[in-house]
Amino acid sequence: ASHTTHRDMVTELGGYRGLATPIKLSRTPGGTRAAPPRFGEHGAAILSEHGYDAAAIAALERDGVLHTNRRK
């Protein structure tokens, strides 16, 4: 808690809140430039890059193999 706060080990960016870089270097401090991808956010794009066509990707989504939206 207080140690974590003192070391700036929690980062917030938009709606994202998570762990920051624990190692602090003076010349290259690091930081949060973007939130991590949402669950399944890049799945269709990655499959497309590996040769899957739109119909195959749609079938994987329909069959529950590829999830692009995580249940809440």
C-alpha contacts under 8 A as a table, 3 or more apart, distances in Angstrom:
res1	aa1	res2	aa2	distance
1	A	4	T	5.04
1	A	5	T	6.05
2	S	5	T	5.03
2	S	6	H	5.98
3	H	6	H	5.05
3	H	7	R	6.12
4	T	7	R	5.25
4	T	8	D	6.17
4	T	9	M	5.29
4	T	10	V	7.13
5	T	8	D	5.12
5	T	9	M	6.40
5	T	10	V	7.19
6	H	9	M	7.85
7	R	22	P	7.59
8	D	11	T	7.35
8	D	20	A	7.15
9	M	19	L	5.74
9	M	20	A	4.70
9	M	21	T	6.46
9	M	22	P	5.87
10	V	17	R	7.07
10	V	18	G	5.69
10	V	19	L	4.67
10	V	20	A	5.01
11	T	16	Y	8.00
11	T	17	R	5.67
11	T	18	G	5.48
11	T	19	L	5.87
11	T	20	A	5.11
11	T	32	T	7.00
12	E	15	G	7.18
12	E	16	Y	5.52
12	E	17	R	4.38
12	E	18	G	6.61
13	L	16	Y	5.15
13	L	17	R	6.54
13	L	32	T	7.44
13	L	34	A	7.15
13	L	35	A	6.50
14	G	35	A	7.87
16	Y	35	A	6.04
19	L	22	P	7.97
20	A	31	G	6.89
20	A	32	T	6.97
21	T	24	K	7.16
21	T	30	G	6.64
21	T	31	G	6.49
23	I	29	P	7.98
24	K	28	T	7.88
24	K	29	P	5.40
24	K	30	G	7.35
25	L	28	T	5.36
25	L	29	P	4.78
25	L	30	G	7.73
26	S	29	P	5.64
32	T	35	A	7.28
37	P	40	G	7.82
37	P	41	E	5.98
37	P	42	H	7.59
38	R	41	E	5.14
39	F	67	H	7.85
39	F	68	T	6.85
39	F	69	N	6.83
39	F	70	R	6.05
40	G	43	G	5.21
40	G	66	L	7.54
40	G	67	H	5.65
40	G	68	T	4.55
40	G	69	N	6.64
40	G	70	R	7.51
41	E	44	A	7.77
41	E	68	T	5.80
41	E	69	N	7.70
42	H	45	A	5.33
42	H	46	I	6.11
43	G	46	I	5.26
43	G	47	L	6.23
43	G	66	L	7.08
43	G	67	H	7.77
43	G	68	T	7.02
44	A	47	L	5.17
44	A	48	S	6.07
44	A	57	I	6.45
44	A	66	L	7.86
44	A	68	T	7.89
45	A	48	S	5.00
45	A	49	E	6.21
46	I	49	E	5.09
46	I	50	H	6.43
47	L	50	H	5.07
47	L	51	G	6.56
47	L	52	Y	5.44
47	L	57	I	7.26
48	S	51	G	5.30
48	S	52	Y	4.79
48	S	53	D	6.12
48	S	54	A	7.51
48	S	57	I	7.77
49	E	52	Y	7.29
52	Y	56	A	6.00
52	Y	57	I	6.44
53	D	56	A	5.41
53	D	57	I	6.33
54	A	57	I	5.13
54	A	58	A	6.06
55	A	58	A	5.07
55	A	59	A	6.15
56	A	59	A	5.05
56	A	60	L	6.29
57	I	60	L	5.10
57	I	61	E	6.31
57	I	66	L	7.72
58	A	61	E	5.07
58	A	62	R	6.06
59	A	62	R	4.97
59	A	63	D	6.02
60	L	63	D	5.16
60	L	64	G	6.22
60	L	65	V	5.07
60	L	66	L	5.30
61	E	64	G	5.19
61	E	65	V	5.87
61	E	66	L	4.65
61	E	67	H	6.15
61	E	68	T	7.66
62	R	65	V	7.68
62	R	66	L	8.00
63	D	66	L	7.73
64	G	67	H	6.45
67	H	70	R	6.84
